[in-house]
Amino acid sequence: MPIRHEAISTGSDEDHPARYALQAIPAPEATEALVTALPKAPPDIKIGIASSLGDRARSGKKVASGQLVSLLTDKDPALARAGALALGAIGSPEAARALSSARESDANTRTAIADGLLECAENLLAAGNKAEAKAAYEKILASQPSEAVRTAATRGVAASS
């Protein structure tokens, strides 16, 4: 039986339980339902869906970055931050490239992009993709990050060399 995404795209009060249920289902169809619902959902639900997709990626489920990349350019900084953090959790080379080329609209978005790129770089390094990880760490260092992020990125460059 296919998993339906309509229950999480309307913006109703029932959206959160449906999203949480899909987040917990290990089947790839649950990821697909969340991804399909993302472009049709209202902004507050999009943030939740992005968070759920990030959580699925962190728990080892395969999540494509395509729909989340569009959030990086959203006029709503909260949506841009949600997309950045979810892409960081995905940790793919495509997610790293999207985060590396993202334009920050405000300081909070800049921080979220740096945090997302840092998590992405760590995921790439853990997967053995040292070249992509090093490029991501170097991009972070070029963006004049906070002291803590700079320290982590410097260590990442060393580990990926």
C-alpha positions, -999 to +999 in steps of 0.1 A: +000+000+000+015+034-010+021+060+017+000+091+011+015+125+015-017+145+014-021+144+052+010+165+057+006+191+030-025+210+041-012+229+071-039+214+094-034+206+130-031+169+120+001+175+101+025+171+129+013+136+140+013+125+103+048+139+098+061+123+130+046+089+120+063+091+085+096+102+101+095+069+122+086+046+093+118+029+080+104+024+045+118+045+017+082+053+007+079+074+039+109+095+028+093+099-006+060+110+009+078+137+029+097+149-001+066+150-022+047+170+004+075+195+008+068+219-021+031+220-015+032+226+023+028+259+040+060+274+054+056+262+090+050+227+078+079+229+054+102+236+083+089+205+101+092+183+070+128+195+065+136+187+101+120+152+096+141+146+065+172+157+083+164+133+112+158+105+087+192+111+071+209+112+106+194+078+113+209+063+082+180+065+058+187+077+022+174+112+016+179+130-017+188+167-014+169+180-044+138+195-029+157+208+001+181+228-020+152+251-031+147+261+006+182+277+007+169+305-016+136+310+001+129+346+013+119+332+047+151+329+067+135+302+088+130+280+057+165+287+045+179+276+079+158+245+080+170+235+045+206+242+054+205+220+085+186+192+067+212+193+039+240+191+064+224+159+079+222+144+044+259+149+040+261+140+003+285+157-022+254+173-038+243+187-004+278+201+002+279+218-032+244+234-026+255+246+009+288+259-005+271+280-031+242+292-009+239+329-003+232+340+032+203+365+036+210+372+073+234+363+102+212+334+114+210+319+079+248+323+076+253+304+109+229+277+098+246+273+065+280+270+082+266+245+107+250+225+079+282+226+058+302+215+089+279+185+095+279+177+058+317+178+058+319+155+088+295+131+071+316+131+039+348+125+059+332+096+078+321+081+044+357+083+032+351+112+007+381+132+018+384+155-012+347+167-009+351+170+029+382+190+026+366+214+000+336+219+024+359+226+054+379+251+033+347+268+022+337+271+059+371+286+067+368+311+039+335+324+053+350+339+085+331+316+109+329+318+146+359+306+166+343+272+174+334+265+138+368+277+126+385+252+151+363+224+139+369+232+102+406+235+108+407+200+124+386+187+096+410+200+069+438+182+088+418+150+090+409+151+053+444+158+041 
